[in-house]
């Protein structure tokens, strides 16, 4: 029997698998038991209602998707009154993703959403910072730290900081949010990209640029997760391009304590269950008693050879 439980700070999850924000909805309960996943991460909530980006919003590729959705949202009151009650029926922690245009708005939103049924606040710091001419909070270490500090002051819930990969030194951002009090780090969001509709001489996306997600991004985000895991002591949740249990195992072995499954949920709605079962089967095959033994299990090739000889 494999113990699949993992701890992310003070929160215990029944297994290390959860969805990425914005990649599941209430309808998923019709095709899978939400009690089986480690956590429920809900779509990002903003302080005010938002329509999202103008269409087209997505460009599909063989191994990924370029998306500019724009966080359409009906606001925090709708979340508390209409969305959250659906998830309270499950014995699975709810992670509430939040986004705001200013540091103070992040704090106010986190406070409002710290209601029964919400176990964790995940700060989506990939959003534009109106106090720095629209530059994303997550692109600046001090701005990222200010957001985390303000949320920590506003809630008694654990705070996870979701980083952006659109930086030159993601480890420095990770260290800044850790110093500011983040309980865990989600690594990472989509990478900025664009596409052109050459037949019509127009941008393929209504927003011109969007976030690239899907399996094609896994090697890049995996490298970042490895760098972050070496730079901080708090837990890491890997997020980027996972479609199979093998993909998730890579993230766990480079130092992540859990993973978020994203784009593949749109293609295979039960993908998270497949990943959970696959990770458990791998642990049995390798003689591991607990899934948490996988975290940081990767060793340099020289050390592996020395272990084999010994």
Backbone as numpy.savetxt, mean C-alpha at the origin, in Angstrom:
# Nx Ny Nz CAx CAy CAz Cx Cy Cz
1.18 -27.50 10.57 0.33 -26.30 10.57 1.21 -25.05 10.57
1.05 -24.18 9.60 1.84 -22.97 9.50 1.12 -21.83 10.21
1.82 -21.14 11.08 1.27 -19.95 11.73 1.42 -18.79 10.77
0.31 -18.33 10.21 0.35 -17.29 9.19 0.28 -15.88 9.77
0.14 -15.76 11.08 -0.02 -14.45 11.70 1.26 -13.61 11.59
1.07 -12.31 11.40 2.19 -11.36 11.41 1.78 -10.14 12.22
2.76 -9.44 12.74 2.49 -8.21 13.48 3.02 -7.01 12.71
2.17 -5.98 12.61 2.58 -4.70 12.05 2.45 -3.71 13.20
3.53 -3.52 13.93 3.46 -2.71 15.14 2.57 -3.38 16.16
1.56 -2.66 16.62 0.66 -3.21 17.64 -0.52 -3.97 17.05
-0.60 -4.02 15.73 -1.72 -4.69 15.06 -1.30 -6.09 14.63
-2.07 -7.10 15.02 -1.81 -8.46 14.56 -2.75 -8.79 13.41
-2.18 -9.30 12.32 -2.96 -9.72 11.16 -2.95 -11.24 11.09
-4.05 -11.82 10.63 -4.13 -13.29 10.57 -3.22 -13.86 9.49
-2.81 -13.03 8.54 -1.84 -13.42 7.52 -1.29 -12.13 6.90
-0.22 -12.21 6.12 0.44 -10.98 5.64 -0.11 -10.39 4.35
-1.33 -10.74 3.96 -1.85 -10.33 2.65 -3.07 -9.41 2.81
-3.03 -8.28 2.09 -4.14 -7.32 2.10 -4.20 -6.64 0.73
-5.29 -5.95 0.42 -5.35 -5.22 -0.86 -4.65 -3.88 -0.77
-4.25 -3.36 -1.90 -3.77 -1.99 -1.97 -4.97 -1.06 -2.01
-4.82 0.13 -1.48 -5.92 1.08 -1.46 -6.45 1.34 -2.88
-7.78 1.32 -2.99 -8.40 1.62 -4.28 -8.54 0.43 -5.20
-8.16 -0.78 -4.73 -8.23 -1.95 -5.61 -9.25 -2.98 -5.14
-10.11 -2.59 -4.20 -11.21 -3.47 -3.80 -12.39 -2.60 -3.37
-13.56 -3.19 -3.39 -14.75 -2.50 -2.92 -15.65 -3.47 -2.20
-16.80 -2.99 -1.74 -17.70 -3.83 -0.97 -18.16 -5.06 -1.75
-18.24 -4.92 -3.08 -18.70 -6.03 -3.91 -17.78 -7.24 -3.90
-16.54 -7.06 -3.47 -15.61 -8.19 -3.44 -16.09 -9.29 -2.50
-16.89 -8.91 -1.50 -17.40 -9.90 -0.55 -18.31 -10.93 -1.23
-18.76 -10.65 -2.44 -19.62 -11.60 -3.14 -18.83 -12.77 -3.73
-17.52 -12.59 -3.90 -16.71 -13.64 -4.52 -15.66 -14.22 -3.59
-15.45 -13.61 -2.42 -14.47 -14.16 -1.49 -14.83 -13.77 -0.06
-14.34 -14.54 0.90 -14.58 -14.30 2.31 -13.55 -13.28 2.81
-14.00 -12.08 3.15 -13.08 -11.04 3.61 -12.49 -11.34 4.97
-13.00 -12.36 5.66 -12.38 -12.79 6.91 -11.06 -13.51 6.69
-10.81 -13.91 5.46 -9.59 -14.68 5.17 -8.36 -13.80 4.94
-8.55 -12.54 4.57 -7.38 -11.71 4.28 -6.86 -11.04 5.56
-5.61 -10.59 5.52 -4.99 -10.05 6.72 -5.55 -8.73 7.17
-5.90 -7.88 6.21 -6.48 -6.57 6.53 -7.30 -6.11 5.33
-8.21 -5.19 5.59 -9.00 -4.56 4.54 -8.52 -3.12 4.41
-7.93 -2.78 3.26 -7.46 -1.41 3.03 -8.48 -0.74 2.11
-9.13 0.29 2.61 -10.20 0.93 1.84 -9.65 2.03 0.93
-10.46 2.40 -0.04 -10.07 3.44 -1.01 -9.79 4.75 -0.29
-8.83 5.49 -0.79 -8.40 6.73 -0.15 -9.55 7.72 0.01
-9.64 8.28 1.22 -10.66 9.27 1.55 -10.01 10.65 1.60
-10.69 11.64 1.04 -10.22 13.02 1.04 -11.17 13.89 1.88
-10.72 15.06 2.31 -11.58 15.90 3.16 -12.89 16.33 2.49
-12.85 16.53 1.18 -14.02 17.01 0.45 -14.39 16.04 -0.66
-15.58 16.20 -1.20 -16.00 15.38 -2.32 -15.15 15.70 -3.54
-14.82 14.66 -4.31 -14.00 14.84 -5.51 -14.60 14.03 -6.65
-14.55 14.59 -7.84 -15.04 13.88 -9.02 -13.95 13.00 -9.64
-12.69 13.33 -9.35 -11.59 12.59 -9.96 -11.15 13.23 -11.26
-10.21 12.58 -11.92 -9.65 13.13 -13.16 -10.63 12.99 -14.32
-10.46 13.88 -15.31 -11.29 13.77 -16.51 -10.85 12.54 -17.30
-11.76 11.85 -17.98 -11.37 10.69 -18.79 -10.68 11.14 -20.06
-9.95 10.20 -20.67 -9.71 8.81 -20.29 -8.84 8.70 -19.02
-9.09 7.66 -18.25 -8.39 7.50 -16.97 -7.42 6.34 -16.95
-7.41 5.51 -17.96 -6.55 4.32 -17.92 -6.02 3.95 -19.29
-4.77 3.53 -19.33 -4.15 2.95 -20.52 -3.64 1.58 -20.11
-4.08 0.54 -20.80 -3.68 -0.82 -20.43 -2.52 -1.30 -21.29
-1.59 -2.00 -20.63 -0.46 -2.61 -21.30 -0.47 -4.11 -21.02
0.38 -4.84 -21.69 0.43 -6.29 -21.50 0.74 -6.65 -20.06
1.58 -5.86 -19.40 2.05 -6.22 -18.06 1.84 -5.09 -17.05
0.83 -4.26 -17.27 0.59 -3.18 -16.31 -0.48 -2.22 -16.80
-0.74 -1.23 -15.99 -1.74 -0.21 -16.33 -1.24 1.16 -15.93
-1.50 2.14 -16.78 -1.19 3.53 -16.48 -2.51 4.20 -16.14
-2.63 4.69 -14.91 -3.92 5.18 -14.43 -3.82 6.59 -13.87
-4.83 7.39 -14.17 -4.99 8.72 -13.57 -6.44 8.82 -13.13
-6.74 8.21 -12.00 -8.12 8.16 -11.50 -8.49 9.45 -10.78
-7.54 9.97 -9.98 -7.77 11.24 -9.32 -8.50 11.17 -7.99
-8.55 9.98 -7.39 -9.19 9.76 -6.08 -10.61 10.33 -6.04
-11.53 9.85 -6.87 -12.92 10.27 -6.70 -13.41 9.84 -5.32
-14.12 10.71 -4.64 -14.46 10.45 -3.24 -15.74 11.19 -2.87
-16.57 10.57 -2.05 -17.80 11.19 -1.57 -17.63 11.83 -0.19
-16.40 11.86 0.30 -16.13 12.54 1.55 -16.17 11.64 2.78
-15.64 12.14 3.90 -15.53 11.33 5.12 -16.87 10.93 5.74
-17.88 11.79 5.66 -19.18 11.44 6.24 -19.79 10.23 5.54
-19.70 10.22 4.22 -20.21 9.07 3.45 -19.44 7.82 3.83
-18.14 7.93 4.02 -17.31 6.77 4.40 -17.78 6.21 5.73
-17.95 7.08 6.71 -18.33 6.65 8.06 -19.74 6.05 8.08
-20.65 6.67 7.34 -22.06 6.26 7.41 -22.42 5.12 6.45
-21.73 5.04 5.30 -22.14 4.08 4.28 -21.12 2.96 4.01
-19.85 3.28 4.04 -18.82 2.29 3.67 -18.38 1.47 4.87
-18.01 2.13 5.94 -17.46 1.45 7.10 -18.39 0.41 7.71
-19.70 0.67 7.81 -20.59 -0.36 8.39 -20.51 -1.70 7.67
-20.27 -1.67 6.37 -20.16 -2.92 5.61 -18.98 -3.75 6.11
-17.85 -3.10 6.39 -16.64 -3.82 6.77 -16.60 -4.18 8.25
-17.41 -3.51 9.07 -17.45 -3.85 10.50 -17.98 -5.27 10.73
-18.62 -5.83 9.74 -19.19 -7.17 9.87 -18.11 -8.25 9.84
-16.88 -7.88 9.49 -15.81 -8.86 9.34 -14.80 -8.75 10.47
-14.23 -9.89 10.85 -13.21 -9.91 11.91 -11.84 -9.66 11.30
-11.74 -8.59 10.54 -10.51 -8.24 9.83 -10.24 -6.75 10.05
-9.03 -6.37 10.46 -8.74 -4.95 10.69 -8.95 -4.12 9.44
-9.51 -2.93 9.63 -9.73 -2.00 8.52 -8.66 -0.91 8.55
-7.98 -0.75 7.43 -6.98 0.29 7.26 -7.60 1.39 6.41
-7.72 2.58 6.97 -8.35 3.70 6.26 -7.27 4.57 5.63
-7.24 4.59 4.30 -6.27 5.42 3.57 -6.79 6.85 3.48
-5.94 7.82 3.76 -6.35 9.22 3.72 -5.40 10.05 2.86
-5.95 11.09 2.26 -5.16 12.03 1.46 -5.72 13.43 1.68
-4.85 14.41 1.72 -5.30 15.79 1.95 -4.31 16.77 1.31
-4.75 17.99 1.03 -3.89 18.96 0.35 -2.92 19.71 1.25
-3.15 19.68 2.59 -2.27 20.39 3.52 -2.01 19.50 4.73
-0.97 19.85 5.47 -0.63 19.10 6.68 -1.78 19.15 7.68
-2.33 20.34 7.90 -3.41 20.49 8.86 -4.64 19.69 8.43
-4.93 19.65 7.14 -6.08 18.90 6.65 -5.89 17.40 6.86
-4.66 16.92 6.74 -4.37 15.52 7.04 -4.74 15.21 8.49
-4.33 16.09 9.42 -4.62 15.88 10.82 -6.11 15.88 11.11
-6.81 16.83 10.55 -8.25 16.94 10.77 -9.00 15.72 10.22
-8.57 15.26 9.04 -9.22 14.11 8.42 -8.96 12.85 9.24
-7.72 12.67 9.68 -7.39 11.49 10.50 -8.20 11.47 11.78
-8.36 12.63 12.40 -9.15 12.71 13.63 -10.59 12.33 13.38
-11.16 12.82 12.28 -12.57 12.55 11.96 -12.81 11.08 11.67
-11.81 10.44 11.07 -11.97 9.05 10.67 -11.52 8.06 11.73
-11.08 8.53 12.87 -10.67 7.64 13.97 -11.91 7.22 14.76
-12.73 6.43 14.11 -14.01 6.00 14.67 -13.98 4.48 14.86
-14.91 3.94 15.64 -14.98 2.48 15.80 -15.03 1.78 14.45
-14.22 0.76 14.29 -14.16 0.04 13.03 -12.93 0.34 12.22
-12.28 1.47 12.48 -11.03 1.81 11.80 -9.87 1.44 12.72
-9.02 0.53 12.26 -7.90 0.05 13.08 -6.61 0.81 12.82
-6.43 1.29 11.58 -5.17 1.92 11.16 -5.49 3.08 10.23
-4.69 4.14 10.32 -4.74 5.22 9.33 -3.51 5.09 8.43
-3.75 4.96 7.12 -2.64 4.92 6.17 -2.58 6.27 5.45
-1.48 6.99 5.63 -1.32 8.32 5.03 -0.79 8.19 3.61
-1.63 8.52 2.65 -1.21 8.51 1.25 -0.50 9.84 0.96
0.80 9.86 1.17 1.56 11.10 1.02 2.06 11.30 -0.41
1.47 10.57 -1.33 1.80 10.76 -2.75 0.97 11.87 -3.38
0.08 12.47 -2.59 -0.82 13.50 -3.13 -0.14 14.86 -3.17
-0.64 15.79 -4.02 -0.04 17.13 -4.12 -0.15 17.93 -2.83
0.91 18.63 -2.51 0.97 19.49 -1.33 0.74 20.93 -1.75
-0.41 21.49 -1.42 -0.74 22.86 -1.83 0.15 23.88 -1.16
0.82 23.49 -0.08 1.72 24.41 0.63 3.10 24.45 -0.01
3.34 23.56 -0.98 4.63 23.54 -1.69 4.40 23.48 -3.20
3.50 24.32 -3.68 3.23 24.46 -5.11 2.87 23.15 -5.80
2.15 22.29 -5.09 1.67 21.07 -5.70 2.63 19.91 -5.68
3.83 20.09 -5.19 4.79 18.99 -5.08 4.27 17.97 -4.09
4.33 16.69 -4.43 3.81 15.65 -3.55 4.55 15.65 -2.22
3.80 15.47 -1.13 4.41 15.41 0.20 5.53 14.38 0.22
5.25 13.21 -0.37 6.20 12.11 -0.31 7.49 12.32 -1.07
7.57 13.41 -1.84 8.82 13.71 -2.54 9.80 14.50 -1.69
9.36 14.90 -0.51 10.20 15.71 0.37 10.19 15.10 1.77
11.36 14.84 2.32 11.46 14.17 3.61 10.80 14.96 4.73
11.04 16.26 4.79 10.50 17.06 5.88 8.99 17.20 5.75
8.49 17.38 4.53 7.05 17.48 4.32 6.37 16.16 4.71
6.98 15.04 4.37 6.45 13.74 4.75 6.40 13.60 6.26
7.47 14.03 6.91 7.54 13.94 8.38 6.48 14.81 9.03
6.24 16.00 8.47 5.23 16.89 9.05 3.84 16.26 9.00
3.54 15.60 7.89 2.24 14.94 7.76 2.09 13.85 8.83
3.11 13.01 8.95 3.03 11.91 9.92 2.92 12.45 11.35
3.71 13.46 11.68 3.64 14.03 13.03 2.25 14.58 13.32
1.66 15.27 12.34 0.34 15.87 12.54 -0.73 14.79 12.71
-0.64 13.73 11.93 -1.61 12.65 12.08 -1.44 11.96 13.42
-0.21 11.74 13.83 0.04 11.09 15.13 -0.54 11.93 16.28
-0.51 13.24 16.12 -1.09 14.12 17.14 -2.62 14.07 17.15
-3.19 13.61 16.03 -4.64 13.70 15.85 -5.39 12.40 16.07
-4.68 11.30 16.20 -5.34 10.01 16.32 -4.60 9.10 17.29
-5.34 8.17 17.85 -4.72 7.14 18.69 -4.53 5.85 17.90
-4.86 5.88 16.62 -4.67 4.70 15.77 -3.23 4.64 15.26
-2.72 3.45 14.98 -1.41 3.33 14.33 -1.44 4.05 12.98
-0.31 4.60 12.60 -0.21 5.35 11.34 0.80 4.68 10.42
0.35 4.33 9.23 1.24 3.81 8.20 1.46 4.91 7.16
2.67 5.09 6.71 2.98 6.09 5.70 3.20 5.39 4.36
2.36 5.72 3.37 2.50 5.13 2.04 3.37 6.04 1.18
4.55 5.54 0.82 5.54 6.35 0.12 5.29 6.38 -1.39
5.86 7.39 -2.02 5.87 7.46 -3.48 7.21 6.95 -4.00
7.23 6.24 -5.13 8.51 5.82 -5.71 9.17 6.90 -6.54
8.49 8.05 -6.68 9.00 9.11 -7.56 10.01 10.01 -6.83
11.04 9.37 -6.29 12.09 10.07 -5.55 13.44 9.43 -5.90
14.50 10.15 -5.60 15.84 9.60 -5.87 16.38 8.81 -4.69
15.89 9.08 -3.48 16.38 8.40 -2.29 15.21 8.05 -1.39
14.55 6.93 -1.67 13.36 6.57 -0.90 13.72 6.20 0.53
14.94 5.72 0.76 15.36 5.37 2.12 15.36 6.60 3.03
15.73 7.75 2.48 15.76 8.98 3.28 14.34 9.39 3.67
13.39 9.22 2.77 11.99 9.53 3.10 11.50 8.58 4.18
11.86 7.30 4.04 11.46 6.30 5.03 12.00 6.63 6.41
13.25 7.04 6.48 13.85 7.39 7.77 13.17 8.61 8.38
12.75 9.54 7.53 12.08 10.75 8.03 10.73 10.42 8.64
9.94 9.55 8.00 8.63 9.23 8.55 8.76 8.34 9.78
9.79 7.51 9.79 10.03 6.70 11.00 10.35 7.60 12.18
11.23 8.59 11.97 11.59 9.52 13.05 10.38 10.34 13.50
9.43 10.56 12.60 8.24 11.35 12.93 7.19 10.53 13.67
7.42 9.22 13.79 6.51 8.40 14.56 5.68 7.40 13.79
5.92 7.24 12.51 5.15 6.25 11.73 5.33 4.87 12.34
4.23 4.12 12.38 4.26 2.77 12.94 4.67 1.73 11.90
4.50 2.07 10.63 4.88 1.18 9.54 4.95 2.00 8.26
5.54 1.40 7.24 5.69 2.07 5.94 5.15 1.16 4.85
4.33 1.72 3.97 3.88 1.01 2.78 4.73 1.49 1.61
5.36 0.56 0.93 6.30 0.88 -0.16 5.90 0.08 -1.40
5.31 0.71 -2.42 5.11 2.13 -2.59 3.91 2.32 -3.50
3.63 3.56 -3.86 2.54 3.89 -4.76 2.98 3.73 -6.22
2.16 4.21 -7.17 2.50 4.09 -8.58 3.58 5.07 -9.01
4.31 4.71 -10.06 5.37 5.57 -10.59 4.83 6.40 -11.74
5.14 7.69 -11.75 4.63 8.59 -12.77 5.05 8.17 -14.18
4.06 8.20 -15.07 4.33 7.89 -16.46 3.32 8.60 -17.35
3.45 8.44 -18.65 2.49 9.02 -19.58 2.46 8.22 -20.87
1.44 8.47 -21.67 1.30 7.81 -22.96 0.64 8.79 -23.92
0.84 8.55 -25.22 0.31 9.44 -26.25 -0.59 8.65 -27.21
-1.75 9.20 -27.49 -2.65 8.66 -28.51 -2.18 9.26 -29.84
-1.30 8.54 -30.54 -0.65 9.11 -31.72 -1.64 9.32 -32.88
-2.67 8.51 -32.97 -3.64 8.66 -34.07 -4.39 9.99 -33.96
-4.59 10.45 -32.71 -5.35 11.69 -32.49 -4.48 12.85 -32.00
-3.16 12.62 -31.95 -2.24 13.68 -31.56 -2.58 14.26 -30.17
-2.97 13.36 -29.25 -3.39 13.80 -27.91 -2.75 12.93 -26.83
-2.70 13.45 -25.59 -2.29 12.58 -24.49 -3.30 11.44 -24.36
-2.82 10.26 -24.04 -3.72 9.11 -23.89 -4.57 9.22 -22.63
-4.08 9.97 -21.64 -4.83 10.19 -20.40 -5.35 11.61 -20.36
-6.56 11.79 -19.82 -7.10 13.13 -19.68 -6.26 14.01 -18.78
-5.57 13.39 -17.83 -4.72 14.13 -16.89 -3.29 14.27 -17.41
-3.03 13.75 -18.59 -1.72 13.69 -19.25 -0.81 12.67 -18.59
-0.51 12.80 -17.30 0.34 11.84 -16.60 -0.50 11.00 -15.64
0.03 9.84 -15.28 -0.66 8.95 -14.35 0.33 8.06 -13.64
-0.19 7.15 -12.85 0.65 6.24 -12.09 0.72 4.88 -12.76
1.93 4.40 -12.98 2.14 3.09 -13.60 2.13 2.02 -12.53
1.27 1.02 -12.70 1.16 -0.07 -11.73 1.13 -1.39 -12.48
1.18 -2.48 -11.73 1.10 -3.80 -12.34 2.43 -4.53 -12.29
2.47 -5.78 -12.79 3.66 -6.62 -12.70 4.94 -5.99 -13.24
4.82 -5.12 -14.24 6.03 -4.51 -14.82 6.78 -3.67 -13.81
6.08 -3.22 -12.75 6.71 -2.35 -11.76 7.39 -3.13 -10.63
7.16 -4.44 -10.56 7.63 -5.19 -9.39 9.14 -5.11 -9.16
9.99 -5.30 -10.15 11.43 -5.24 -9.87 11.88 -3.89 -9.32
11.25 -2.81 -9.77 11.63 -1.47 -9.30 11.19 -1.25 -7.87
9.92 -1.55 -7.57 9.42 -1.33 -6.21 10.05 -2.33 -5.24
10.32 -3.54 -5.71 10.99 -4.53 -4.86 12.35 -4.01 -4.41
13.08 -3.42 -5.34 14.38 -2.83 -4.99 14.22 -1.74 -3.95
13.20 -0.92 -4.10 12.95 0.15 -3.13 12.58 -0.40 -1.76
11.75 -1.46 -1.75 11.37 -2.07 -0.48 12.59 -2.62 0.24
13.51 -3.21 -0.50 14.76 -3.73 0.06 15.59 -2.60 0.66
15.66 -1.47 -0.05 16.41 -0.33 0.47 15.77 0.23 1.74
14.44 0.32 1.74 13.73 0.85 2.90 13.91 -0.07 4.10
13.80 -1.37 3.87 13.93 -2.33 4.96 15.30 -2.26 5.61
16.32 -1.94 4.85 17.67 -1.81 5.43 17.86 -0.49 6.16
16.97 0.49 5.87 17.16 1.84 6.41 16.37 2.10 7.69
15.31 1.32 7.94 14.44 1.59 9.09 14.23 0.32 9.91
13.68 0.52 11.11 13.41 -0.62 12.00 11.92 -0.95 12.10
11.07 -0.04 11.63 9.63 -0.29 11.69 9.22 -1.24 10.55
8.07 -1.90 10.67 7.63 -2.86 9.64 7.39 -2.20 8.29
7.61 -2.99 7.24 7.40 -2.55 5.86 6.29 -3.40 5.25
5.36 -2.73 4.56 4.34 -3.43 3.78 4.69 -3.21 2.31
5.05 -4.28 1.62 5.42 -4.15 0.22 4.20 -4.00 -0.66
4.29 -3.13 -1.66 3.14 -2.88 -2.54 3.65 -2.47 -3.92
3.49 -3.36 -4.88 3.91 -3.00 -6.23 4.07 -4.20 -7.14
3.07 -4.46 -8.00 3.21 -5.43 -9.07 3.08 -6.89 -8.70
2.49 -7.19 -7.55 2.37 -8.59 -7.16 1.13 -9.23 -7.80
1.33 -10.42 -8.38 0.22 -11.15 -8.99 0.14 -12.59 -8.49
1.22 -13.10 -7.90 1.28 -14.49 -7.47 1.93 -14.58 -6.09
1.84 -15.77 -5.51 2.49 -16.01 -4.22 4.00 -15.83 -4.33
4.56 -16.24 -5.44 6.01 -16.10 -5.63 6.42 -14.62 -5.58
5.60 -13.77 -6.18 5.88 -12.33 -6.14 5.87 -11.83 -4.70
4.86 -12.25 -3.94 4.76 -11.83 -2.54 5.94 -12.34 -1.73
6.37 -13.55 -2.00 7.52 -14.12 -1.29 8.77 -13.27 -1.49
8.94 -12.73 -2.69 10.09 -11.85 -2.94 10.07 -10.66 -2.00
8.90 -10.03 -1.87 8.80 -8.86 -1.00 9.06 -9.23 0.46
8.51 -10.34 0.89 8.74 -10.77 2.27 10.22 -11.05 2.52
10.86 -11.71 1.59 12.26 -12.10 1.78 13.21 -10.92 1.79
12.85 -9.81 1.11 13.75 -8.64 1.14 13.54 -7.78 2.38
12.56 -8.17 3.23 12.41 -7.46 4.49 11.02 -6.96 4.82
10.04 -7.21 3.96 8.67 -6.76 4.25 8.00 -7.73 5.23
7.15 -7.19 6.08 6.39 -8.01 7.02 5.04 -8.41 6.44
4.56 -7.67 5.46 3.27 -7.96 4.83 3.29 -7.38 3.43
2.23 -7.66 2.65 2.18 -7.17 1.28 0.78 -6.67 0.96
0.70 -5.76 0.01 -0.57 -5.30 -0.51 -0.67 -5.71 -1.97
-1.77 -6.38 -2.31 -2.03 -6.84 -3.66 -2.93 -5.81 -4.34
-2.53 -5.33 -5.52 -3.26 -4.22 -6.12 -3.91 -4.51 -7.46
-3.24 -4.13 -8.53 -3.83 -4.15 -9.87 -4.41 -5.50 -10.26
-3.78 -6.58 -9.83 -4.24 -7.91 -10.23 -5.65 -8.21 -9.72
-6.08 -7.49 -8.66 -7.44 -7.69 -8.14 -8.50 -7.37 -9.18
-8.18 -6.46 -10.12 -9.13 -6.12 -11.17 -9.25 -7.24 -12.20
-8.19 -8.04 -12.30 -8.16 -9.13 -13.29 -8.63 -10.44 -12.67
-8.10 -10.73 -11.47 -8.47 -11.95 -10.74 -8.93 -11.54 -9.34
-10.22 -11.37 -9.12 -10.73 -10.86 -7.85 -10.35 -11.71 -6.64
-10.04 -13.00 -6.85 -9.66 -13.85 -5.73 -8.14 -14.03 -5.64
-7.40 -13.14 -6.26 -5.94 -13.26 -6.27 -5.35 -13.27 -4.87
-5.91 -12.48 -3.95 -5.36 -12.43 -2.59 -5.43 -13.79 -1.91
-6.53 -14.51 -2.13 -6.65 -15.84 -1.54 -5.62 -16.80 -2.13
-5.37 -16.67 -3.43 -4.36 -17.50 -4.08 -2.98 -17.22 -3.50
-2.70 -15.95 -3.21 -1.40 -15.59 -2.63 -1.28 -16.15 -1.21
-2.33 -16.01 -0.41 -2.31 -16.54 0.96 -2.03 -18.04 0.94
-2.78 -18.77 0.12 -2.60 -20.22 0.04 -1.22 -20.58 -0.47
-0.72 -19.82 -1.42 0.60 -20.10 -1.98 1.72 -19.86 -1.00
1.62 -18.79 -0.22 2.64 -18.51 0.80 2.62 -19.61 1.87
1.43 -20.03 2.27 1.34 -21.09 3.27 1.92 -22.39 2.74
1.63 -22.73 1.49 2.16 -23.96 0.89 3.68 -23.90 0.80
4.22 -22.73 0.48 5.69 -22.58 0.41 6.31 -22.81 1.78
5.70 -22.24 2.81 6.23 -22.43 4.17 6.25 -23.91 4.54
5.18 -24.63 4.21 5.14 -26.07 4.51 6.24 -26.79 3.75
6.42 -26.45 2.48 7.43 -27.12 1.67 8.84 -26.88 2.17
9.07 -25.68 2.72 10.40 -25.33 3.21 10.58 -25.64 4.70
9.55 -26.20 5.33 9.66 -26.55 6.73 9.63 -25.36 7.68
9.01 -24.27 7.26 8.90 -23.08 8.11 7.64 -23.18 8.96
7.77 -22.85 10.23 6.62 -22.96 11.12 5.72 -21.73 11.07
6.27 -20.59 10.66 5.49 -19.35 10.68 5.85 -18.49 9.47
4.85 -17.79 8.94 5.08 -16.92 7.79 6.04 -15.79 8.12
6.05 -15.35 9.38 6.94 -14.24 9.76 8.42 -14.61 9.62
8.72 -15.91 9.53 10.11 -16.33 9.32 10.61 -15.93 7.94
9.69 -15.61 7.04 10.07 -15.22 5.68 10.62 -13.80 5.62
10.23 -12.95 6.58 10.63 -11.54 6.54 12.14 -11.41 6.67
12.77 -10.85 5.63 14.21 -10.67 5.64 14.99 -11.96 5.47
14.36 -13.01 4.95 15.02 -14.31 4.85 16.04 -14.39 3.72
16.04 -13.44 2.81 17.03 -13.45 1.72 18.43 -13.25 2.28
19.36 -14.06 1.79 20.76 -13.93 2.21 21.62 -13.78 0.95
22.75 -13.07 1.06 23.64 -12.96 -0.10 24.08 -14.34 -0.58
24.36 -14.47 -1.84 24.69 -15.77 -2.42 25.89 -16.42 -1.74
26.91 -15.63 -1.37 28.08 -16.19 -0.73 27.71 -16.83 0.60
26.88 -16.11 1.38 26.47 -16.64 2.68 25.63 -17.88 2.51
24.79 -17.92 1.47 23.96 -19.09 1.24 24.83 -20.30 0.95
25.87 -20.12 0.14 26.77 -21.22 -0.20 27.50 -21.72 1.04
27.90 -20.78 1.90 28.58 -21.17 3.13 27.67 -21.98 4.04
26.38 -21.60 4.09 25.40 -22.34 4.89 25.23 -23.74 4.35
25.22 -23.88 3.03 25.03 -25.18 2.41 26.20 -26.10 2.75
27.41 -25.55 2.72 28.62 -26.34 3.03 28.60 -26.77 4.49
28.25 -25.86 5.37 28.21 -26.15 6.81 27.19 -27.25 7.09
